[in-house]
Amino acid sequence: MEQLLATLKEISARDFIPLFGVAPVERFENSPPGHHPKDFLKTARSVVVIGMPIMKGILGYPEMLKGSPFIPESDRPEYLQGYFYTSTTYGILNDHLGNVALKLAFSLEEAGYQTVYFYPTYGPTYKRYRDMLPDVAGIFSLRHAAVRAGLGEFGLNNIVLNPVYGSRVRYNCLITEAELPPTPLLPKKVCLGASCAACVEHCGAQAITVGNPELKITEPDETEIWLDPVSRTNKILCTKKRIESFCYGRCIMVCPAGER
């Protein structure tokens, strides 16, 4: 399995995927029905997670093209958010992560292990699904998979925070019956918690609420690494507000976590 793991890491590295982790299915034992790896593949033993960072420069999109002679100021925010930001932080990265997941899945099946892979959440493929089930983000929680693969912890912004890239990461994963060597869980916290709370303060929609009633969390324990969400995000309010006030990605922009 060590050689197979090395091959998978090499495939990811060749495609400029800097984050790679493995979670054994045992780390998902408390998953709600429909969200356990074995709900997708009964013989599942491991979940492989890959991550690609969002470029820092792109996060400055709200200030771009001011005074541009070819885009009127009244159209500039919609153009930059609806086309530039959305395509560069979701469309292009989603396609890349989907293609790499396919390569990894094919390699695993060629090695004799059945594998299921996904397309990253919030791509155009998900639009009809989101309209059908507005309270469900994706068919499988890539955030929970990333945390359980040791790539980060949940932050107050309800996003996974990676030690190197903070909240600026798009994830994808695959579920396989190969019993791969697991990645250790994150050894120390990344989120600065209440001493920062910039994501909550700067959320234009006020869509982030600290606390998780489902887990009976009112005040998160800041001495622990958050393996489950300690905040709730009102997705409908978030979507509506970003269309009205062009605040898409602000909770990522203001987050100071990460080394790069």
C-alpha positions in Angstrom: 0.0 0.0 0.0 2.9 2.3 0.6 3.9 2.1 -3.1 0.3 2.7 -4.2 0.1 5.7 -1.9 3.4 7.0 -3.3 1.9 6.7 -6.9 -1.2 8.6 -6.0 0.8 11.4 -4.4 3.0 11.5 -7.5 0.0 11.9 -9.7 -1.3 14.7 -7.6 2.1 16.5 -7.5 2.5 16.3 -11.2 -0.8 18.2 -11.6 0.3 20.9 -9.1 -2.0 19.7 -6.3 -0.1 20.6 -3.1 -2.5 19.1 -0.5 -3.0 15.4 -0.2 -4.4 13.4 2.7 -6.0 10.1 3.5 -8.7 9.4 6.1 -9.7 5.9 7.2 -13.4 5.3 7.1 -13.4 4.8 10.9 -13.0 8.6 11.3 -16.5 9.0 9.8 -18.2 6.7 12.3 -20.5 9.5 13.6 -21.6 10.6 10.1 -25.4 11.1 9.7 -27.2 8.7 7.3 -26.3 9.4 3.7 -23.0 11.0 4.5 -20.8 8.0 5.4 -18.3 6.8 2.8 -19.9 3.3 3.0 -23.2 4.9 1.8 -21.5 5.3 -1.5 -19.2 2.3 -1.6 -20.0 -0.5 0.8 -16.5 -1.9 0.7 -14.9 1.5 1.4 -11.8 1.6 3.6 -10.2 5.0 2.8 -11.1 8.5 1.7 -8.5 10.3 -0.3 -8.6 14.1 -0.2 -6.8 16.6 -2.5 -6.7 20.4 -2.2 -5.8 23.3 -4.5 -5.3 26.8 -3.1 -7.1 29.9 -4.4 -4.5 32.5 -5.6 -4.1 35.4 -3.2 -4.2 37.9 -6.0 -7.6 36.8 -7.1 -9.1 37.7 -3.7 -8.4 41.3 -4.4 -11.1 41.3 -7.1 -13.4 43.9 -5.5 -10.7 46.6 -6.1 -9.8 45.6 -9.6 -10.4 47.7 -12.8 -11.4 50.9 -11.0 -11.4 53.7 -13.6 -11.4 51.2 -16.4 -12.5 52.8 -19.7 -14.1 49.7 -21.0 -16.2 48.6 -18.0 -18.6 51.2 -16.5 -18.4 51.5 -12.7 -22.0 50.4 -12.4 -21.2 47.1 -14.1 -17.7 46.5 -12.6 -18.7 44.7 -9.4 -21.1 42.3 -11.2 -18.6 41.6 -13.9 -15.7 40.9 -11.4 -17.8 38.8 -9.0 -20.0 37.0 -11.5 -17.4 36.2 -14.1 -13.9 36.7 -12.9 -14.0 35.6 -9.3 -16.5 32.8 -9.8 -14.7 31.3 -12.8 -11.2 31.5 -11.3 -12.0 30.3 -7.8 -14.7 27.8 -8.6 -15.0 26.9 -12.3 -11.4 26.4 -13.2 -10.3 24.9 -9.9 -13.3 22.6 -9.9 -12.5 21.3 -13.3 -8.9 20.7 -12.4 -9.7 18.9 -9.1 -12.3 16.8 -10.9 -9.8 15.8 -13.6 -7.1 14.8 -11.0 -9.7 12.9 -9.0 -10.5 10.9 -12.1 -6.8 10.1 -12.6 -6.5 8.9 -9.0 -9.7 6.9 -9.2 -8.6 5.2 -12.4 -5.2 4.3 -10.9 -6.9 2.8 -7.9 -9.3 0.7 -10.0 -6.4 -0.4 -12.3 -4.7 -1.6 -9.1 -7.8 -3.7 -8.2 -9.7 -1.4 -5.9 -13.2 -0.1 -6.6 -13.4 3.6 -6.2 -16.0 6.4 -6.3 -14.9 10.0 -7.0 -16.7 13.3 -7.0 -16.9 16.7 -8.7 -16.2 19.5 -6.3 -19.3 21.1 -4.6 -20.9 24.3 -6.1 -20.0 23.7 -9.7 -22.6 24.2 -12.4 -23.4 20.5 -12.3 -24.8 21.1 -8.8 -27.2 23.9 -9.7 -30.4 21.8 -10.2 -29.5 19.7 -7.2 -29.0 22.8 -5.0 -32.4 24.1 -6.2 -34.0 20.8 -5.2 -32.3 20.6 -1.8 -31.3 24.1 -0.7 -30.2 23.0 2.8 -27.8 20.5 1.4 -24.4 21.7 0.2 -23.2 18.6 -1.6 -23.8 14.9 -2.0 -20.7 14.2 0.2 -19.1 16.6 2.6 -15.7 17.5 1.2 -15.1 19.8 4.3 -15.5 16.9 6.7 -13.4 14.7 4.5 -10.6 17.3 4.4 -10.6 17.7 8.2 -10.6 13.9 8.8 -7.7 13.6 6.3 -5.7 15.9 8.5 -5.6 18.8 6.1 -7.2 21.4 8.4 -9.9 22.2 11.0 -13.2 23.9 10.8 -13.0 27.7 11.3 -15.6 30.2 12.6 -16.3 31.0 9.0 -17.6 27.4 8.6 -14.8 26.8 6.1 -11.9 24.3 6.5 -8.7 26.2 7.5 -5.4 24.7 6.3 -2.2 25.5 8.2 -0.4 26.7 5.1 -3.2 28.2 2.9 -5.8 29.1 5.5 -9.3 29.2 4.1 -8.1 29.7 0.5 -8.5 26.0 -0.6 -10.8 24.1 -2.8 -11.1 20.4 -2.0 -12.2 17.2 -3.7 -12.1 13.6 -2.7 -12.6 10.0 -3.7 -13.7 6.9 -1.7 -11.9 3.7 -2.2 -11.8 0.1 -0.9 -8.0 0.4 -0.8 -6.7 0.5 2.8 -4.2 3.2 2.4 -1.9 4.5 5.2 -3.8 7.4 6.9 -2.6 10.9 7.3 -2.4 12.1 11.0 -5.1 14.5 12.2 -4.1 18.1 12.5 -1.8 18.4 15.5 -2.6 22.0 16.5 -5.2 24.7 15.9 -5.3 27.0 12.9 -8.4 29.1 13.5 -7.8 32.1 15.9 -11.4 31.8 17.2 -13.1 34.6 19.1 -9.9 36.6 19.4 -10.2 37.2 15.6 -13.7 36.5 14.4 -13.0 38.7 11.3 -15.2 36.4 9.2 -18.2 36.9 11.4 -17.7 40.6 11.8 -17.2 41.3 8.0 -19.9 39.0 6.7 -22.1 41.5 4.8 -25.1 39.2 5.0 -24.6 38.4 8.7 -25.1 34.8 7.7 -22.6 33.3 10.1 -23.8 32.3 13.5 -21.3 31.0 16.0 -22.6 27.8 17.6 -23.9 24.5 16.3 -27.3 23.4 17.8 -27.0 20.0 16.2 -23.9 19.3 18.2 -25.2 21.2 21.3 -22.4 23.8 20.9 -23.1 27.3 22.1 -19.6 28.5 22.8 -16.9 26.5 21.0 -14.0 25.2 23.1 -11.0 27.1 21.8 -8.6 24.6 23.3 -9.7 21.9 20.9 -9.2 21.3 17.2 -12.6 21.7 15.6 -13.2 18.5 13.7 -16.9 19.5 13.2 -18.5 22.8 12.4 -18.8 25.2 15.4 -20.7 27.7 13.3 -23.7 27.7 11.0 -24.0 29.5 7.7 -27.4 30.6 6.4 -26.7 29.5 2.7 -29.9 31.2 1.4 -29.1 34.5 3.1 -25.5 34.3 2.0 -26.4 33.7 -1.7 -29.0 36.4 -1.7 -26.7 39.0 -0.1 -23.7 38.4 -2.3 -25.9 39.0 -5.4 -27.2 42.3 -3.9 -23.9 43.6 -2.4 -21.2 41.7 -4.2 -19.6 40.2 -1.0 -18.7 36.8 -2.5 -15.7 35.4 -0.8 -15.3 38.1 1.9 -15.2 35.4 4.7 -12.2 34.0 2.9 -10.5 37.3 2.1 -10.5 38.6 5.7 -9.3 35.3 7.3 -5.7 35.7 8.5 -5.1 32.0 9.0 -2.3 30.2 7.2 1.4 30.8 6.5 1.2 31.8 2.8 
